[in-house]
């Protein structure tokens, strides 16, 4: 079967959700324990996550899910040309120069571009148009990511040549069911490969990052573990439509993905992870406590919290003890929770 050109499946000018998978050459274990060289390359998983975070902060692309395995990695991305259109020419130039910097610091990190560097691009309509298109192009996302990681890994090994297989796999996801099924598949990769027994032990996955944030929220503590990922919950109110550029500057937008909460998604992951598959040996053991219990959340408390959140919290939100310990920044007054009448 002839493989279609990616331009036949998705374009950088449209909002498209795509599952991507890139493998290293010869399926070697160049991100984990390599049985040939007897070396461990787990540090390269950190490289990938760091580079994804950098690109998430600069490009017009949402990250829905990711999993870095020993010889390949998965991502689910959503291109956002509508968000890129909200950026001025100077912002387009600045973001591009943070991805492909003219100057770097002593640690190899990009330095903020100078006004002269920004103007050189911003004052050229042709150049701005070209770069604006690249910033929402999933193929350019993969080109930059794989080039950065491949070059760094070759330097690490004192080798040259290709590090990744010639072409990454790309599958467009057309509806909520496809996005949900694929996200679950991606997040459960370490469990199915018998590398982990639970979501919270699944290193370098979006599932673990979302679990960490949920755990922190349940404890009344702020967390930015998953701040570069797209929110799970897609709200449909009139005030929640449009591009929704990110407020935290760590991701492209604050638009959600699916009509369910983050906790619902984590519970679905936990349930699916317990299911045995004939083609895979890994699964979450049934003896492991339910997800809510592992998060330290009572079911009844959670139901009330999600039902009455707006009525319970007006200035700060968290567990009663956490709120009681909090003080206002200037007058150092205590905060109190509202007493609800059933």
C-alpha positions as a Markdown table, in Angstrom:
| # | Residue | x | y | z |
|---|---|---|---|---|
| 1 | Unk | 0.0 | 0.0 | 0.0 |
| 2 | Unk | 1.4 | 3.4 | -1.1 |
| 3 | Unk | 2.0 | 5.7 | 1.8 |
| 4 | Unk | 0.2 | 9.1 | 1.4 |
| 5 | Unk | 2.1 | 12.3 | 1.7 |
| 6 | Unk | 1.4 | 14.0 | 5.1 |
| 7 | Unk | 0.1 | 17.0 | 3.2 |
| 8 | Unk | -2.8 | 14.7 | 2.2 |
| 9 | Unk | -3.7 | 14.1 | 5.8 |
| 10 | Unk | -3.1 | 17.3 | 7.7 |
| 11 | Unk | -2.0 | 20.9 | 6.9 |
| 12 | Unk | -0.4 | 23.6 | 9.1 |
| 13 | Unk | -3.2 | 25.9 | 8.1 |
| 14 | Unk | -5.9 | 23.8 | 9.8 |
| 15 | Unk | -6.6 | 22.6 | 13.4 |
| 16 | Unk | -5.7 | 18.9 | 13.3 |
| 17 | Unk | -5.0 | 16.3 | 16.0 |
| 18 | Unk | -2.3 | 13.8 | 15.1 |
| 19 | Unk | -0.7 | 10.8 | 16.8 |
| 20 | Unk | 3.0 | 10.7 | 16.1 |
| 21 | Unk | 5.6 | 8.0 | 16.7 |
| 22 | Unk | 9.3 | 8.2 | 16.1 |
| 23 | Unk | 11.7 | 5.3 | 16.4 |
| 24 | Unk | 15.5 | 5.2 | 16.6 |
| 25 | Unk | 17.5 | 3.4 | 13.9 |
| 26 | Unk | 17.5 | -0.4 | 13.9 |
| 27 | Unk | 15.1 | -0.3 | 16.8 |
| 28 | Unk | 18.0 | -0.1 | 19.2 |
| 29 | Unk | 17.4 | 0.8 | 22.8 |
| 30 | Unk | 19.0 | 4.2 | 22.6 |
| 31 | Unk | 16.7 | 5.8 | 25.2 |
| 32 | Unk | 16.9 | 3.1 | 27.9 |
| 33 | Unk | 19.0 | 0.0 | 28.7 |
| 34 | Unk | 20.8 | -1.0 | 25.5 |
| 35 | Unk | 21.6 | -4.8 | 25.6 |
| 36 | Unk | 24.3 | -4.4 | 23.0 |
| 37 | Unk | 26.5 | -1.7 | 24.6 |
| 38 | Unk | 25.3 | -2.5 | 28.1 |
| 39 | Unk | 24.8 | 1.2 | 28.6 |
| 40 | Unk | 21.8 | 3.1 | 30.1 |
| 41 | Unk | 20.5 | 6.1 | 28.1 |
| 42 | Unk | 17.6 | 7.1 | 30.3 |
| 43 | Unk | 19.1 | 10.7 | 30.4 |
| 44 | Unk | 18.0 | 11.1 | 26.8 |
| 45 | Unk | 14.4 | 10.8 | 27.9 |
| 46 | Unk | 15.0 | 13.9 | 30.0 |
| 47 | Unk | 16.4 | 15.6 | 26.9 |
| 48 | Unk | 13.2 | 14.8 | 24.9 |
| 49 | Unk | 10.9 | 16.1 | 27.7 |
| 50 | Unk | 13.0 | 19.3 | 28.0 |
| 51 | Unk | 12.9 | 19.9 | 24.3 |
| 52 | Unk | 9.2 | 19.3 | 24.1 |
| 53 | Unk | 8.6 | 21.8 | 26.9 |
| 54 | Unk | 10.7 | 24.4 | 25.0 |
| 55 | Unk | 8.7 | 23.8 | 21.8 |
| 56 | Unk | 5.4 | 23.8 | 23.7 |
| 57 | Unk | 6.2 | 27.3 | 25.0 |
| 58 | Unk | 7.1 | 28.7 | 21.6 |
| 59 | Unk | 5.1 | 26.9 | 18.8 |
| 60 | Unk | 1.4 | 27.0 | 17.9 |
| 61 | Unk | 0.9 | 23.4 | 18.8 |
| 62 | Unk | -0.9 | 21.8 | 21.8 |
| 63 | Unk | 0.5 | 18.6 | 23.5 |
| 64 | Unk | -2.3 | 16.2 | 24.4 |
| 65 | Unk | -0.3 | 13.1 | 25.4 |
| 66 | Unk | 3.3 | 11.8 | 25.3 |
| 67 | Unk | 5.3 | 8.7 | 26.3 |
| 68 | Unk | 9.0 | 8.2 | 25.9 |
| 69 | Unk | 10.0 | 4.6 | 25.7 |
| 70 | Unk | 13.4 | 2.8 | 25.3 |
| 71 | Unk | 13.6 | 2.9 | 21.5 |
| 72 | Unk | 10.8 | 5.2 | 20.4 |
| 73 | Unk | 8.5 | 7.9 | 21.6 |
| 74 | Unk | 4.8 | 8.9 | 21.2 |
| 75 | Unk | 3.1 | 12.2 | 21.1 |
| 76 | Unk | -0.5 | 13.4 | 20.4 |
| 77 | Unk | -0.3 | 17.0 | 19.0 |
| 78 | Unk | -3.0 | 19.5 | 17.9 |
| 79 | Unk | -1.9 | 22.2 | 15.5 |
| 80 | Unk | -3.2 | 25.7 | 16.4 |
| 81 | Unk | -2.9 | 28.1 | 13.5 |
| 82 | Unk | -5.8 | 30.0 | 15.0 |
| 83 | Unk | -3.6 | 30.8 | 18.0 |
| 84 | Unk | -0.6 | 31.7 | 15.8 |
| 85 | Unk | -2.8 | 34.3 | 14.0 |
| 86 | Unk | -3.2 | 36.2 | 17.3 |
| 87 | Unk | 0.5 | 36.8 | 17.5 |
| 88 | Unk | 2.0 | 40.0 | 16.0 |
| 89 | Unk | 5.0 | 39.9 | 13.6 |
| 90 | Unk | 7.5 | 40.6 | 16.3 |
| 91 | Unk | 6.1 | 37.8 | 18.5 |
| 92 | Unk | 6.3 | 35.4 | 15.6 |
| 93 | Unk | 9.9 | 36.4 | 15.1 |
| 94 | Unk | 10.8 | 36.2 | 18.8 |
| 95 | Unk | 9.3 | 32.7 | 19.1 |
| 96 | Unk | 11.1 | 31.4 | 16.1 |
| 97 | Unk | 14.4 | 32.8 | 17.4 |
| 98 | Unk | 13.9 | 31.0 | 20.7 |
| 99 | Unk | 13.5 | 27.7 | 18.7 |
| 100 | Unk | 16.4 | 28.4 | 16.3 |
| 101 | Unk | 18.5 | 30.9 | 18.3 |
| 102 | Unk | 21.3 | 33.0 | 16.9 |
| 103 | Unk | 23.0 | 32.9 | 20.3 |
| 104 | Unk | 23.1 | 30.5 | 23.3 |
| 105 | Unk | 24.3 | 30.6 | 26.9 |
| 106 | Unk | 27.0 | 28.5 | 28.4 |
| 107 | Unk | 24.6 | 25.6 | 29.0 |
| 108 | Unk | 23.5 | 25.6 | 25.3 |
| 109 | Unk | 20.1 | 27.2 | 26.1 |
| 110 | Unk | 18.7 | 29.8 | 23.7 |
| 111 | Unk | 19.2 | 33.5 | 24.7 |
| 112 | Unk | 16.4 | 36.0 | 24.3 |
| 113 | Unk | 16.8 | 37.5 | 20.8 |
| 114 | Unk | 17.9 | 41.1 | 20.4 |
| 115 | Unk | 15.6 | 43.7 | 18.9 |
| 116 | Unk | 17.8 | 43.8 | 15.8 |
| 117 | Unk | 17.4 | 40.0 | 15.4 |
| 118 | Unk | 13.6 | 40.3 | 15.8 |
| 119 | Unk | 13.3 | 43.2 | 13.4 |
| 120 | Unk | 15.3 | 41.4 | 10.7 |
| 121 | Unk | 12.4 | 38.9 | 10.5 |
| 122 | Unk | 9.5 | 41.0 | 11.6 |
| 123 | Unk | 10.1 | 43.7 | 8.9 |
| 124 | Unk | 10.1 | 41.1 | 6.1 |
| 125 | Unk | 6.5 | 40.1 | 5.1 |
| 126 | Unk | 7.7 | 37.1 | 3.2 |
| 127 | Unk | 9.9 | 35.8 | 6.0 |
| 128 | Unk | 7.1 | 36.4 | 8.6 |
| 129 | Unk | 4.5 | 34.5 | 6.5 |
| 130 | Unk | 6.9 | 31.5 | 6.1 |
| 131 | Unk | 7.7 | 31.3 | 9.8 |
| 132 | Unk | 4.1 | 31.9 | 10.9 |
| 133 | Unk | 3.2 | 28.8 | 8.9 |
| 134 | Unk | 6.0 | 26.8 | 10.4 |
| 135 | Unk | 5.0 | 27.6 | 14.0 |
| 136 | Unk | 1.8 | 25.6 | 13.6 |
| 137 | Unk | 3.3 | 22.9 | 11.4 |
| 138 | Unk | 3.4 | 19.5 | 13.1 |
| 139 | Unk | 6.0 | 18.3 | 10.6 |
| 140 | Unk | 8.3 | 21.2 | 11.5 |
| 141 | Unk | 7.7 | 20.4 | 15.2 |
| 142 | Unk | 9.0 | 16.9 | 14.6 |
| 143 | Unk | 11.8 | 18.2 | 12.4 |
| 144 | Unk | 13.1 | 20.4 | 15.1 |
| 145 | Unk | 12.6 | 17.9 | 17.9 |
| 146 | Unk | 14.3 | 15.0 | 16.1 |
| 147 | Unk | 17.1 | 17.1 | 14.8 |
| 148 | Unk | 17.9 | 18.5 | 18.3 |
| 149 | Unk | 17.8 | 15.1 | 20.0 |
| 150 | Unk | 19.6 | 13.2 | 17.2 |
| 151 | Unk | 22.4 | 15.7 | 17.1 |
| 152 | Unk | 22.8 | 15.6 | 20.8 |
| 153 | Unk | 22.7 | 11.8 | 21.0 |
| 154 | Unk | 25.3 | 11.5 | 18.2 |
| 155 | Unk | 27.6 | 13.9 | 20.1 |
| 156 | Unk | 27.0 | 11.8 | 23.3 |
| 157 | Unk | 28.0 | 8.6 | 21.4 |
| 158 | Unk | 30.7 | 10.3 | 19.4 |
| 159 | Unk | 28.9 | 8.9 | 16.3 |
| 160 | Unk | 27.5 | 10.4 | 13.1 |
| 161 | Unk | 24.7 | 9.5 | 10.7 |
| 162 | Unk | 21.0 | 9.0 | 11.3 |
| 163 | Unk | 19.7 | 8.6 | 14.8 |
| 164 | Unk | 16.0 | 8.3 | 14.0 |
| 165 | Unk | 14.4 | 6.1 | 11.3 |
| 166 | Unk | 13.8 | 8.1 | 8.1 |
| 167 | Unk | 10.1 | 8.9 | 8.6 |
| 168 | Unk | 8.0 | 9.2 | 11.7 |
| 169 | Unk | 4.6 | 7.6 | 11.7 |
| 170 | Unk | 1.6 | 10.0 | 11.8 |
| 171 | Unk | -2.1 | 9.2 | 12.2 |
| 172 | Unk | -4.8 | 11.9 | 12.2 |
| 173 | Unk | -7.4 | 11.5 | 14.9 |
| 174 | Unk | -10.8 | 12.6 | 13.6 |
| 175 | Unk | -13.1 | 12.5 | 16.6 |
| 176 | Unk | -13.3 | 12.4 | 20.5 |
| 177 | Unk | -13.4 | 8.6 | 20.5 |
| 178 | Unk | -10.1 | 8.4 | 18.5 |
| 179 | Unk | -8.4 | 11.0 | 20.7 |
| 180 | Unk | -9.5 | 9.2 | 23.9 |
| 181 | Unk | -8.5 | 5.8 | 22.7 |
| 182 | Unk | -5.2 | 7.0 | 21.4 |
| 183 | Unk | -4.4 | 9.0 | 24.6 |
| 184 | Unk | -5.1 | 6.0 | 26.7 |
| 185 | Unk | -2.9 | 3.8 | 24.4 |
| 186 | Unk | 0.0 | 6.3 | 24.7 |
| 187 | Unk | -0.2 | 6.8 | 28.4 |
| 188 | Unk | -0.4 | 3.1 | 29.1 |
| 189 | Unk | 2.7 | 2.2 | 27.0 |
| 190 | Unk | 5.0 | 1.6 | 30.0 |
| 191 | Unk | 2.4 | -0.5 | 31.8 |
| 192 | Unk | 1.8 | -2.7 | 28.7 |
| 193 | Unk | 5.5 | -3.1 | 28.2 |
| 194 | Unk | 5.9 | -4.3 | 31.9 |
| 195 | Unk | 8.0 | -1.2 | 32.7 |
| 196 | Unk | 5.6 | 0.0 | 35.3 |
| 197 | Unk | 2.6 | -1.3 | 37.4 |
| 198 | Unk | 0.6 | 1.9 | 37.7 |
| 199 | Unk | 0.1 | 5.4 | 36.2 |
| 200 | Unk | 2.1 | 7.1 | 38.9 |
| 201 | Unk | 5.0 | 4.8 | 38.2 |
| 202 | Unk | 4.9 | 5.3 | 34.4 |
| 203 | Unk | 7.9 | 7.6 | 34.0 |
| 204 | Unk | 8.0 | 10.1 | 31.1 |
| 205 | Unk | 4.4 | 9.9 | 30.3 |
| 206 | Unk | 1.6 | 12.6 | 30.3 |
| 207 | Unk | -0.4 | 10.2 | 32.5 |
| 208 | Unk | 2.1 | 10.4 | 35.3 |
| 209 | Unk | 2.3 | 14.2 | 35.0 |
| 210 | Unk | -1.4 | 14.6 | 35.1 |
| 211 | Unk | -1.5 | 12.2 | 38.1 |
| 212 | Unk | 1.1 | 14.4 | 39.9 |
| 213 | Unk | -0.9 | 17.5 | 39.4 |
| 214 | Unk | -4.1 | 15.8 | 40.6 |
| 215 | Unk | -2.2 | 14.5 | 43.7 |
| 216 | Unk | -1.0 | 18.0 | 44.5 |
| 217 | Unk | -4.4 | 19.5 | 43.9 |
| 218 | Unk | -6.0 | 17.0 | 46.3 |
| 219 | Unk | -3.4 | 18.0 | 48.9 |
| 220 | Unk | -4.2 | 21.7 | 48.3 |
| 221 | Unk | -0.8 | 22.4 | 46.8 |
| 222 | Unk | -0.1 | 24.1 | 43.5 |
| 223 | Unk | 1.7 | 22.1 | 40.9 |
| 224 | Unk | 3.0 | 22.8 | 37.4 |
| 225 | Unk | 3.9 | 19.2 | 36.5 |
| 226 | Unk | 1.5 | 19.1 | 33.6 |
| 227 | Unk | 1.4 | 22.9 | 32.8 |
| 228 | Unk | 2.9 | 22.4 | 29.4 |
| 229 | Unk | 0.2 | 19.9 | 28.4 |
| 230 | Unk | -3.2 | 20.8 | 27.1 |
| 231 | Unk | -6.0 | 20.7 | 29.8 |
| 232 | Unk | -8.1 | 17.5 | 29.5 |
| 233 | Unk | -11.5 | 19.1 | 30.0 |
| 234 | Unk | -13.0 | 20.8 | 26.9 |
| 235 | Unk | -15.6 | 23.3 | 28.2 |
| 236 | Unk | -18.4 | 24.3 | 25.8 |
| 237 | Unk | -19.7 | 27.5 | 27.4 |
| 238 | Unk | -19.9 | 30.6 | 25.2 |
| 239 | Unk | -17.1 | 32.2 | 27.3 |
| 240 | Unk | -14.8 | 29.3 | 26.6 |
| 241 | Unk | -14.7 | 29.4 | 22.8 |
| 242 | Unk | -12.1 | 30.8 | 20.4 |
| 243 | Unk | -8.3 | 30.3 | 20.3 |
| 244 | Unk | -7.7 | 30.7 | 24.1 |
| 245 | Unk | -4.0 | 31.6 | 24.0 |
| 246 | Unk | -2.2 | 30.2 | 27.1 |
| 247 | Unk | -2.1 | 32.4 | 30.2 |
| 248 | Unk | 0.8 | 30.4 | 31.8 |
| 249 | Unk | 3.1 | 30.8 | 28.7 |
| 250 | Unk | 4.2 | 27.2 | 29.1 |
| 251 | Unk | 1.9 | 25.9 | 26.4 |
| 252 | Unk | 0.2 | 27.2 | 23.2 |
| 253 | Unk | -3.4 | 27.4 | 24.5 |
| 254 | Unk | -5.6 | 26.7 | 27.5 |
| 255 | Unk | -8.2 | 24.9 | 25.3 |
| 256 | Unk | -9.2 | 21.5 | 26.5 |
| 257 | Unk | -9.4 | 18.3 | 24.6 |
| 258 | Unk | -12.3 | 16.0 | 25.7 |
| 259 | Unk | -15.7 | 16.4 | 27.3 |
| 260 | Unk | -14.5 | 14.9 | 30.6 |
| 261 | Unk | -12.5 | 16.0 | 33.6 |
| 262 | Unk | -8.9 | 15.3 | 34.2 |
| 263 | Unk | -9.8 | 13.0 | 37.1 |
| 264 | Unk | -12.3 | 11.1 | 34.9 |
| 265 | Unk | -9.5 | 10.6 | 32.4 |
| 266 | Unk | -7.1 | 9.3 | 35.1 |
| 267 | Unk | -9.8 | 6.9 | 36.4 |
| 268 | Unk | -10.4 | 5.6 | 32.9 |
| 269 | Unk | -6.6 | 5.1 | 32.6 |
| 270 | Unk | -6.5 | 3.2 | 35.9 |
| 271 | Unk | -9.5 | 1.0 | 34.9 |
| 272 | Unk | -8.0 | 0.2 | 31.4 |
| 273 | Unk | -4.6 | -0.5 | 32.9 |
| 274 | Unk | -6.2 | -3.3 | 35.0 |
| 275 | Unk | -7.5 | -5.1 | 31.9 |
| 276 | Unk | -5.4 | -8.1 | 30.7 |
| 277 | Unk | -4.4 | -8.1 | 27.0 |
| 278 | Unk | -3.5 | -11.3 | 25.2 |
| 279 | Unk | -0.8 | -9.6 | 23.2 |
| 280 | Unk | 0.8 | -7.8 | 26.2 |
| 281 | Unk | 2.1 | -9.1 | 29.5 |
| 282 | Unk | 1.8 | -5.9 | 31.5 |
| 283 | Unk | -1.2 | -4.6 | 33.5 |
| 284 | Unk | -2.0 | -2.9 | 36.8 |
| 285 | Unk | -2.6 | -5.6 | 39.5 |
| 286 | Unk | -6.2 | -5.7 | 40.9 |
| 287 | Unk | -4.8 | -5.6 | 44.4 |
| 288 | Unk | -3.7 | -2.0 | 43.9 |
| 289 | Unk | -6.0 | 0.5 | 45.7 |
| 290 | Unk | -8.4 | 2.5 | 43.5 |
| 291 | Unk | -7.1 | 5.7 | 42.0 |
| 292 | Unk | -9.1 | 8.1 | 44.2 |
| 293 | Unk | -7.7 | 6.3 | 47.3 |
| 294 | Unk | -4.2 | 6.6 | 46.0 |
| 295 | Unk | -4.8 | 10.3 | 45.4 |
| 296 | Unk | -6.0 | 10.6 | 49.0 |
| 297 | Unk | -9.5 | 11.6 | 48.0 |
| 298 | Unk | -12.7 | 10.3 | 49.6 |
| 299 | Unk | -15.4 | 9.6 | 46.9 |
| 300 | Unk | -18.1 | 11.5 | 48.8 |
| 301 | Unk | -15.8 | 14.5 | 49.3 |
| 302 | Unk | -14.8 | 14.5 | 45.7 |
| 303 | Unk | -18.4 | 14.4 | 44.5 |
| 304 | Unk | -19.3 | 17.4 | 46.7 |
| 305 | Unk | -16.1 | 19.3 | 45.8 |
| 306 | Unk | -16.8 | 19.0 | 42.0 |
| 307 | Unk | -20.5 | 19.8 | 42.5 |
| 308 | Unk | -20.1 | 22.9 | 44.8 |
| 309 | Unk | -16.6 | 24.2 | 44.0 |
| 310 | Unk | -17.8 | 27.6 | 43.0 |
| 311 | Unk | -19.9 | 28.0 | 46.2 |
| 312 | Unk | -17.2 | 26.6 | 48.5 |
| 313 | Unk | -14.3 | 28.7 | 47.4 |
| 314 | Unk | -14.2 | 32.5 | 46.8 |
| 315 | Unk | -10.6 | 33.6 | 47.3 |
| 316 | Unk | -8.4 | 30.5 | 47.8 |
| 317 | Unk | -9.1 | 26.8 | 47.3 |
| 318 | Unk | -7.7 | 23.7 | 49.0 |
| 319 | Unk | -8.2 | 21.3 | 51.9 |
| 320 | Unk | -9.6 | 22.9 | 55.1 |
| 321 | Unk | -6.2 | 22.5 | 56.9 |
| 322 | Unk | -4.3 | 24.0 | 54.0 |
| 323 | Unk | -6.7 | 27.0 | 53.8 |
| 324 | Unk | -6.5 | 27.5 | 57.5 |
| 325 | Unk | -2.7 | 27.7 | 57.4 |
| 326 | Unk | -2.7 | 30.2 | 54.5 |
| 327 | Unk | -2.4 | 33.9 | 55.4 |
| 328 | Unk | -3.1 | 37.0 | 53.2 |
| 329 | Unk | 0.1 | 38.5 | 51.9 |
| 330 | Unk | -0.3 | 42.1 | 53.3 |
| 331 | Unk | -2.4 | 41.9 | 56.4 |
| 332 | Unk | -1.7 | 38.2 | 57.2 |
| 333 | Unk | -5.3 | 37.5 | 57.8 |
| 334 | Unk | -6.6 | 33.9 | 57.8 |
| 335 | Unk | -8.8 | 32.6 | 55.1 |
| 336 | Unk | -12.0 | 30.6 | 55.8 |
| 337 | Unk | -14.1 | 28.2 | 53.8 |
| 338 | Unk | -17.8 | 28.9 | 53.3 |
| 339 | Unk | -20.2 | 26.7 | 55.3 |
| 340 | Unk | -22.7 | 25.2 | 52.9 |
| 341 | Unk | -26.3 | 24.5 | 53.8 |
| 342 | Unk | -27.5 | 21.3 | 52.2 |
